[in-house]
Amino acid sequence: MKLAFVTGSNKGIGYNIVEKLAEFYGESSEWDIYLTARNVELGLEAVKKLSGKGLDVKFHQLDITDRDSRKAFLTFVKTNYPNGINVAVNNAGIAYKVIIFAVILFIRLNLRHPLGSKHELR
């Protein structure tokens, strides 16, 4: 059995990725497609919605910021999918309300300064 999963997929882009994977691979009995989310209730609601469209999608709770949650998911994978993971999409993220100054600082710190330093070494 092959395994595909998408993190943070109970809504938005992740949900749509799961939907497309299920449409593409769902006809095959070789694939299990997993929708993962931090919130079990929201994840199960999303799976129910996809099931209503005739898509075969499974759910597993996964909070990538929580070590125990990651370990539980990987243990589940090792136990049920001895061939490992075939498709993994890391879509999880948290959007914060920030001021533009913080975004500019983030870009300078993480992009401009390291690249500028590399350029200056030439």
Secondary structure, 3 states (H helix, E strand, C coil): CEEEEECCCCCHHHHHHHHHHHHHHCCCCCEEEEEEECCHHHHHHHHHHHHHCCCCCEEEECCCCCHHHHHHHHHHHHHHCCCCCCEEECCCCCCCCCCHHHHHHHHHHHHHHHHHHHHHCC
